[in-house]
């Protein structure tokens, strides 16, 4: 039977590349000033919650979001939480890719010299196994496409169904259970940074 706890997913705050729509896989770029304010807003939203485990991608944008949200002293870096490896499409926008490949989508067509949808799905399955073994609530700081695949696999959907779960920067989502059935309890809840109201 499934454990009766929740997994809180946090997508990192804004970076220059997320703002411009560039595929940012393994390129380790920092948060913008706005992204840092967003990370602090995530912290305000999560203040008072106790997590048995906080895990973060080791990439700077996720680790910095975790730190600015107030979890830097307890967050464990998990290499398997890094973003999709986009291979030769790293740093390109969808529009730029479609110049050479009209109609291209990441979820259907994949990337040359990068990670396949099945590989990222298997990586998500490994993360889920680790998360379900934790006794208590968990927070995970990671990346948009990876977290979308993680949500699909949590629901036992094919990895490509991650395309159905749009996920903005600096948002909180929650995976959990209804009885023993894995469910999404909250999705893409945007934390408002100071000065945005």
N, C-alpha and C positions, 0 to 999 in steps of 0.2 A: 504494500500500500504506500502511496505517496506521503511524504512528510507534509505537515500542515503549516507550512511557512511560505512567505512571499520572497520573491527575488525582484529587487528594485533595479531597473536598468537605467543608466544615465548616459546619454550621448554627450560627448565633450562639447564645449563651447565653440563659438565661431573662430575659424582661422581665415587667413587670406584666401586659401583655396576653397574652403567650404562656401565662403561668400560668393566666389566667382564660379562655382559649379565644377571645379576641377576634381578629377578622381584622385583622391589622396589616400593611397594605401600605406606603403612603408616609408614614404618621405616624412621625415620627422620635423614638422614645422610647428611653431608655437601658436598659442592663442593670440588673437588680436586684443586690443584694450577692451573692446566690446565683449569679446569672448571671456575675458577675465571677469568682467562684471556679471556676465551670465552665470559663470561658475559660482560666484558668490551668491547669486540668487538661488541656485540649486541648493547651496548649503543652508540658506534661510528656510527653504522648503522642507529640507530633511532634518532640520534642527530638532533635537529631542527624540529622534528615532534611535533605537539601539540595534546594531547589526552584529550578529555573531561572526560575520566575515565581511570584509570589504576587499574586493579584488579590482585591479585596474590593469588595463593595457599598459605596457611599459613605454609606449610612445608618448612624447612630451605633451601633446594636446589633451590626452586622457588623464595622464598622471597629474598634470597641472590643474585640470578641472577637479580632480579628486582632492588635491591639496587645498585649493582655494575654497572648496565646499566644506573643508574642515576635517577631512579624513586622511590627510597626508601622513600622519604619524601611525596609522593602523592599516593603511591600504597595502595589500600584497600584490606585487607585479606578477601577472600571469602572462607569459609570452603567447599563449594560445588565444588571448583576447585581442591581438593585433588585427588591424583592418585587412580586408580582402587584398591579396597581392594582385594588382592590376597589370602587371607585366609591362608590355610596351605602351599600354594606354595610361600609365601613371602620369598625372599632371595634365591630362587632356580633358576637355569638356565633351559632353555627349555630342554637341553640334560639330566639334572638330573631328571626332571619330566618324561621324556620319558623312563627312565629305568623301571619305574613301569607302565607307560601308553604309550606304543608305538604309535607313530603317533599323540600324543596330540597336540592340538592347543588351545590357550586361547580363540580365537574367536568362535570356534565351541563347545569346550568341557567345557569351564568354569573352575572354581576353587572350591575345597571343602571348605566350611565354609567361603566363601568370598562373594564378590558382583557379582550378575548375570549380564549378558549382558543387560537385560531389566532394571535392577536397574541403571546401569551406563548410559544407554540411557535416562532414565527419569531424572536423575540428569543433563545430558547435555541439555535436553529440557528446564529445569528450568533456566539454565545459559543463554541459547539463548534468552529466553523471557526477561530476565533482560538486556541483551546486546542490544536487538532491541529497548528497551525503552529509551536508551541513545541518546541524541541529540548531535551527533558528533562522531569523531573517538575514538576507544577504543583500549587499549592494554591489553592483558591477558597473564600472566606468569604462566605456569602450567607444566603439565607432558605429556609424550609421548602418552600413551594409551588413557588417558582421552581426550587429544586434538584431537586424531584421531577419537574418537567417536563423539566429538563435531563437527568436520568437516562433518562427515557423516550425522548427524542430521541437520546441517545447510542446507544441500542439500536435506533434506527430504528423505534420504536413511535409511535403517535399521541400528541400531547401529553396527551390526557385519560387515557392509561394511567399518568400520574404518580400517579393516585389509588391505584395498587397498591403504592406505595412509601412506607409510613409513615416519618416522619422526625421524631425528637425533637430538642429543643434541645441544643446542645453535643455533637453527635455527629459522628463521622468516618465517611465513606463513601469508597470508592475505585472509580473507573471505570478500565478498562484494556482489555487485549486478550488473547484467546487465539488465538495465531497472528495472523491479520489480522481476526478477528471481534471487534467491540466487546462487552465484557462488564462486568458488575458484579463486582468482586473482593471487596468488603466493603460492608456496608450497615448504617447506623444503629448503629454501634459507640459505645456511651455511654462518655464519659470521666467518671470518678468524681471529684467535687470533694473537696477536703480536708474532713474532718469527716463524710463520708458513709459511710465504711466501717464 
